């Protein structure tokens, strides 16, 4: 990816860092926590398996630019890559089940962002909380430049990204590229 | 089948080169390789030309290699249509750190403008 991305003049945020909890639009108690959970960078096998389960249940019609992968074995190797040491992840939990996951994957001095909300949990405000929690988690760890690509017909996603402070940086491809500059932590 | 392969030097175009040459060798396709200008590629046309000739030689395939100047997408489409190619083959996109597939600008132009079938190599 090119290193000459344009970032907005105005920073986005500040956003509250997780853990945080809220009641979603369907009256479910949702908790957002960083992944891995503890300061040692370890997360339990149960949490990992819960993430795998969310992605294997994911509706293939909601895949974007080839992710998440379709087969469980590919989901596992993809997750091991994006949950690696240098990125930042947050997970939205409905009790022991994963409702959504958002991730920042390192790319030079910036981070690439992606967010996934399981179909049964869409349209209940979880995406907005998850985005804000991820950006709060990233900013608290020194992340300042974030970019993403999104299919231009995906209006719900584009609207969410704009709402939290992303601006379009490249509109000349099939996929829109959007960028955000993160404010210092609150 | 008469196949026009466009190679601009991006990683996905080099994968398309390997794949298309192997396919041409196995299927007996009538392959022409066009070395095109991709402003986003860090490899020079000379480097790309070397790579193309190496891959062809390794496969034992004697295919014409030509250098195409100017806008890569529109030139590929024009050559394919004017010279009755059956298919244009090009790289099918780069993968971001996240694993997202991003289609290059040459592939986008060719896909939307070509009246000849297009093969995106993944």
Contacts between the chains, C-beta under 8 A, distances in Angstrom:
chain1	res1	chain2	res2	distance
A	1	B	94	7.7
A	1	B	96	6.0
A	1	B	97	7.5
A	1	B	102	7.8
A	2	B	40	7.2
A	64	B	100	6.9
A	65	B	96	7.9
A	65	B	100	3.9
A	65	B	101	4.7
A	65	B	102	6.8
A	66	B	95	7.7
A	66	B	99	6.8
A	66	B	100	6.3
A	66	B	101	4.2
A	67	B	98	6.7
A	67	B	99	5.0
A	67	B	100	5.8
A	69	B	99	7.8
A	78	B	99	5.8
A	81	B	99	7.1
A	82	B	98	6.5
A	82	B	99	7.2
A	103	B	98	7.4
A	105	B	97	4.7
A	105	B	98	4.9
A	106	B	97	6.8
A	107	B	96	7.5
A	107	B	97	4.5
A	112	B	96	5.7
A	112	B	97	5.0
A	112	B	98	4.7
A	112	B	100	7.8
A	113	B	98	8.0
A	114	B	98	5.2
A	114	B	100	7.2
A	149	B	96	6.9
A	149	B	100	6.0
A	149	B	102	6.0
A	172	B	105	7.1
A	173	B	102	7.0
A	173	B	103	7.0
A	173	B	105	6.6
A	173	B	108	6.6
A	174	B	103	5.4
A	174	B	108	5.8
A	175	B	100	7.9
A	175	B	102	5.9
A	175	B	103	7.5
